[in-house]
Amino acid sequence: MNLRVRSPPPAILFDMMQTHANYSRPFPDHWFPALARLCRETAQNMQTIGQANLSLTAEEKQDINEYFHAEDYNVALIGEEITGGSADLVGGWLYTINNLLDGPFVSPVTIAPVARAAIETSAQIAYLNAFEPIERCFWAMRAVTDKIHYEKERDLVPGVFPRLKEATKVHTDRHRGTKFEFPGNTTLVRETLKVLGGYRMYKETSAYTHQHAWTAYKHSNYVMYNPLPLELRTIRFVLDALAAADYAARSFINFRNTTKTATAYSNLDILLGRRKAVHDEFVAWMTENNVALAP
């Protein structure tokens, strides 16, 4: 049984019977270096924002701790620890993608799991940063307690889990009858990143992360007979991860010192213009040459 693929583009682009070994990219040489640089610089500026001084005042922190009856262990900072730590993770994944883009052929199966992790975590950052301080603190604690399913994980940082449970109970007791469950990853990405096409992003990166039998089958066919759509799919995944990271970084605007983050936000604006230029050239090239991404 042969996998049916889209009709080939003009012969000047590539021979359908080329193999991975003799595949040569027909698209502009600067795309992958430009994307790699965008990954590095987006990561750097996102981590700068995540690690910047907080905009919360001492009075606001005290109000949050008093609300949760947690003055002795300062839960007011949990939102900052979760979002700041998550920004570090996203930055790390972008640096990983940067490293993976260096090669004569870059398959989406190497990029998708990392891009998906960056997209998920970017959605979590943006979700938490959409709340006012008390609600943000609650949902940050909920994100931790809802995701810890094993006692060994709870013991990694002794004493934290029971205190977070106590603090979240203060909030749920004040809002009896309201459901408080941190959204699952699909819902989180779909709703939080809706403006970016979050559902498409998550569905497509998941297709190359899960369903391994089908992924292996279609991938082996494309690698052997039609590698180009795979690399085009790779480019889409990188652009999606960059867009999600940029969105998450900008969501910190109300929670970080504006003076400390002004340069980083200015840099993100410059990077946005460069990313849009690559994206527009990418889309125009596929249209002009009648080629499509691998499914």
Solvent accessible surface area in square Angstrom, and as a share of the most:
residue,aa,sasa,rsa
1,M,211,0.94
2,N,132,0.68
3,L,35,0.17
4,R,226,0.83
5,V,44,0.25
6,R,131,0.48
7,S,83,0.53
8,P,69,0.44
9,P,13,0.08
10,P,70,0.44
11,A,96,0.75
12,I,156,0.79
13,L,24,0.12
14,F,12,0.05
15,D,85,0.44
16,M,48,0.22
17,M,129,0.58
18,Q,37,0.16
19,T,43,0.25
20,H,85,0.38
21,A,102,0.79
22,N,90,0.46
23,Y,20,0.08
24,S,75,0.48
25,R,65,0.24
26,P,36,0.22
27,F,7,0.03
28,P,36,0.23
29,D,124,0.64
30,H,92,0.41
31,W,0,0.00
32,F,7,0.03
33,P,84,0.53
34,A,29,0.23
35,L,0,0.00
36,A,12,0.09
37,R,120,0.44
38,L,4,0.02
39,C,0,0.00
40,R,98,0.36
41,E,43,0.19
42,T,6,0.03
43,A,0,0.00
44,Q,111,0.49
45,N,12,0.06
46,M,0,0.00
47,Q,38,0.17
48,T,62,0.36
49,I,0,0.00
50,G,6,0.06
51,Q,122,0.54
52,A,15,0.11
53,N,85,0.44
54,L,50,0.25
55,S,50,0.32
56,L,19,0.10
57,T,66,0.38
58,A,75,0.58
59,E,118,0.53
60,E,69,0.31
61,K,57,0.24
62,Q,103,0.46
63,D,81,0.42
64,I,4,0.02
65,N,13,0.06
66,E,78,0.35
67,Y,43,0.16
68,F,1,0.01
69,H,118,0.53
70,A,0,0.00
71,E,104,0.47
72,D,115,0.60
73,Y,49,0.19
74,N,63,0.32
75,V,5,0.03
76,A,3,0.03
77,L,50,0.25
78,I,18,0.09
79,G,2,0.02
80,E,13,0.06
81,E,109,0.49
82,I,36,0.18
83,T,0,0.00
84,G,11,0.11
85,G,34,0.33
86,S,6,0.04
87,A,0,0.00
88,D,56,0.29
89,L,95,0.47
90,V,0,0.00
91,G,0,0.00
92,G,32,0.31
93,W,67,0.24
94,L,0,0.00
95,Y,77,0.29
96,T,52,0.30
97,I,0,0.00
98,N,22,0.11
99,N,105,0.54
100,L,66,0.33
101,L,8,0.04
102,D,132,0.68
103,G,28,0.27
104,P,119,0.75
105,F,28,0.12
106,V,5,0.03
107,S,10,0.06
108,P,0,0.00
109,V,48,0.28
110,T,64,0.37
111,I,0,0.00
112,A,0,0.00
113,P,55,0.35
114,V,25,0.14
115,A,0,0.00
116,R,40,0.15
117,A,22,0.17
118,A,0,0.00
119,I,0,0.00
120,E,30,0.13
121,T,16,0.09
122,S,0,0.00
123,A,0,0.00
124,Q,36,0.16
125,I,0,0.00
126,A,6,0.05
127,Y,45,0.17
128,L,0,0.00
129,N,10,0.05
130,A,86,0.67
131,F,53,0.22
132,E,131,0.59
133,P,38,0.24
134,I,56,0.29
135,E,55,0.25
136,R,5,0.02
137,C,3,0.02
138,F,0,0.00
139,W,22,0.08
140,A,0,0.00
141,M,0,0.00
142,R,53,0.19
143,A,5,0.04
144,V,32,0.18
145,T,13,0.08
146,D,42,0.22
147,K,90,0.38
148,I,30,0.15
149,H,127,0.57
150,Y,143,0.54
151,E,128,0.57
152,K,174,0.74
153,E,75,0.34
154,R,83,0.30
155,D,97,0.50
156,L,141,0.70
157,V,94,0.54
158,P,113,0.71
159,G,39,0.38
160,V,59,0.34
161,F,26,0.11
162,P,72,0.45
163,R,108,0.40
164,L,7,0.03
165,K,101,0.43
166,E,105,0.47
167,A,0,0.00
168,T,5,0.03
169,K,120,0.51
170,V,25,0.14
171,H,2,0.01
172,T,33,0.19
173,D,50,0.26
174,R,116,0.42
175,H,72,0.32
176,R,187,0.68
177,G,88,0.85
178,T,76,0.44
179,K,192,0.81
180,F,24,0.10
181,E,138,0.62
182,F,11,0.05
183,P,25,0.16
184,G,43,0.42
185,N,61,0.31
186,T,63,0.36
187,T,54,0.31
188,L,6,0.03
189,V,0,0.00
190,R,86,0.31
191,E,84,0.38
192,T,24,0.14
193,L,0,0.00
194,K,130,0.55
195,V,112,0.65
196,L,53,0.26
197,G,30,0.29
198,G,1,0.01
199,Y,114,0.44
200,R,81,0.29
201,M,2,0.01
202,Y,15,0.06
203,K,125,0.53
204,E,40,0.18
205,T,0,0.00
206,S,18,0.12
207,A,29,0.22
208,Y,8,0.03
209,T,21,0.12
210,H,86,0.39
211,Q,122,0.54
212,H,125,0.56
213,A,87,0.67
214,W,121,0.43
215,T,8,0.05
216,A,62,0.48
217,Y,75,0.28
218,K,6,0.03
219,H,34,0.15
220,S,62,0.40
221,N,23,0.12
222,Y,10,0.04
223,V,24,0.14
224,M,87,0.39
225,Y,93,0.35
226,N,4,0.02
227,P,0,0.00
228,L,0,0.00
229,P,12,0.07
230,L,1,0.00
231,E,0,0.00
232,L,0,0.00
233,R,17,0.06
234,T,0,0.00
235,I,0,0.00
236,R,40,0.14
237,F,0,0.00
238,V,0,0.00
239,L,7,0.04
240,D,3,0.02
241,A,0,0.00
242,L,1,0.01
243,A,15,0.11
244,A,0,0.00
245,A,0,0.00
246,D,14,0.07
247,Y,77,0.29
248,A,0,0.00
249,A,0,0.00
250,R,70,0.26
251,S,25,0.16
252,F,0,0.00
253,I,87,0.44
254,N,115,0.59
255,F,9,0.04
256,R,4,0.01
257,N,51,0.26
258,T,91,0.53
259,T,111,0.65
260,K,118,0.50
261,T,1,0.01
262,A,58,0.45
263,T,96,0.56
264,A,4,0.03
265,Y,28,0.11
266,S,59,0.38
267,N,52,0.27
268,L,1,0.00
269,D,79,0.41
270,I,102,0.52
271,L,7,0.03
272,L,74,0.37
273,G,43,0.42
274,R,73,0.27
275,R,34,0.12
276,K,122,0.52
277,A,62,0.48
278,V,10,0.06
279,H,60,0.27
280,D,63,0.33
281,E,66,0.30
282,F,0,0.00
283,V,56,0.32
284,A,58,0.45
285,W,31,0.11
286,M,24,0.11
287,T,107,0.62
288,E,142,0.64
289,N,20,0.10
290,N,81,0.42
291,V,15,0.09
292,A,33,0.26
293,L,43,0.21
294,A,0,0.00
295,P,87,0.55
